[in-house]
């Protein structure tokens, strides 16, 4: 029997409504594919949800969430929710039906993504312990939009934590009073300055302290740009600058291990780049999209790299071609296509031999010999050749590059993964111990999740090696 009221908003349903929701709620539902909806506080008092939370099993919480009457008569499909969480439908099925998850990073990230009240959780969210994970958009949004003094100070504190100064123009992000009604090239230069400052800070400190600041900066600048007036010439430059800022926000979301949040920004960046007819920005967005997709959608990742190569034909520098062929090589390896991988790596070596060029784009400074070797290692790892992967990672970590601390840390943890797969538990623990101090300095959710995986695998191996026990204790004391 059709209920009399919409379970989502409480509005009266028409007699012939067989969907279980009113028309406005059905319209709102059309946007659910991109992110979890905001739900009322009463949502979490639903008995199946309360029972799942009491069991301390996040997989069962997610299943109860999907079947909540708030979403209508039909449950949310696993594929939709898996997309929010940045995993596949099969992985979500295992999460819902398997043993409880133990990795705190993933527990916390998914709980925040679904807006689960902290008071209902059996663990503490990182945001309750460190300002670096506070979301600026959650700092009393109404007061922030109205230029509230307290929230402006909080945002300034976060910007200072991120090392952002932005030529003294940071107030544009926090006060409606300074929002311009018309945009000139000085505002475009401001947006470009933000991109450069985020890039500089990211190379030194990782994404965890930067991601939310970048997302808020992008959303704020996009909002006032949508309402302001500007000339045609300024418009093209503005579209390119906002596309660059969207790419930077997407990359930081990837590195913060918040992959599901990245794709909308990359889609926006590609659209803005095409509006501005800026092939350089479009190529950067496609390169980042290839990185985002290579784990779960390697075929699409390879296509993005190939599309970027086509779009940059005629002007790509050797280093840019190196990066794009590296993206394609890793995608082919993930597809278990050894021939495709070897073909792309041959192109990588040929392009890399071309050396640096004065026209190299700023974002490819990380494409060094160490990065080429590191991607080889990642490819060997997914191809099941852990011995060769370990050799690559050992080579990268033996010759550290001081300007890319996060990359060094990332490949140190990857060496631990490769050594663990070889059964060399002692070397894996040594690498993990070496990485732990840096994890506190370079905050990267992606790296923290990988290190938690190493810890879990070493504990599951059942080894009694003292060095392994030392790493597990140090990891739990430092991160968990």
SULZI-V673970 format. One record per helix or strand of 2 or more residues. SS is the DSSP state (H for helix, E for strand). FROM is the first residue (numbers start at 1). LEN is the number of residues. If there is no record, write none. Layout:
BEGIN
ss=SS from=FROM len=LEN
ss=SS from=FROM len=LEN
END
This chain:
BEGIN
ss=H from=23 len=7
ss=H from=41 len=5
ss=H from=47 len=8
ss=H from=58 len=9
ss=H from=69 len=3
ss=H from=78 len=8
ss=H from=89 len=9
ss=H from=104 len=10
ss=H from=118 len=3
ss=H from=126 len=3
ss=H from=131 len=3
ss=H from=136 len=3
ss=H from=141 len=5
ss=H from=149 len=13
ss=H from=166 len=3
ss=H from=170 len=4
ss=H from=176 len=3
ss=H from=185 len=21
ss=H from=211 len=17
ss=H from=232 len=24
ss=H from=259 len=17
ss=H from=279 len=15
ss=H from=298 len=14
ss=H from=318 len=17
ss=H from=338 len=15
ss=H from=362 len=3
ss=H from=369 len=14
ss=H from=386 len=13
ss=H from=405 len=18
ss=H from=425 len=17
ss=H from=445 len=16
ss=H from=466 len=13
END
